[in-house]
Amino acid sequence: MNSETTTLISLKEAMKRVDHKLQALEAQFRELDFTKDNLMQKFEHHRKTLASQAAQDEMWTAVLALIRDITFLITNMVKNQALQDSLLRAVQVIEKGKAVKTPEEQKSSLKELIPSVKN
């Protein structure tokens, strides 16, 4: 064998080693692409879940504010009704000179008329 043949054989062996390394790198890149795609799907699902939770939090915040507003309105309505009843009785006392008893259905206490709300 001459030196050209030996060099050519060495070059072919080196090219085979490089080719094997390239194939190994290509396999690693395919695996990395697959892993990247899986992570992207998981992140997308997580993003949608977080967006949904944020929307639900916003909705519950609005609902709780509305419940507080309604409780405030009901409380004021009951207080106004009690004030009207008291004023009516005062006018009747002045007009008739004596207190007029309220009917049984109007004797409910304020505690019964105000709904209890826990925040």
Buried (B, 14 or more C-beta within 10 A) or exposed (E): EEEEEEEEEEEEEEEEEEEEEEEEEEEEEEEEEEEEEEEEEEEEEEEEEEEEEEEEEEEEEEEEEEBEEEBEEBBEEBEEEBEEEEEEBEEEEEEEEEEEEEEEEEEEEEEEBBEEEEE
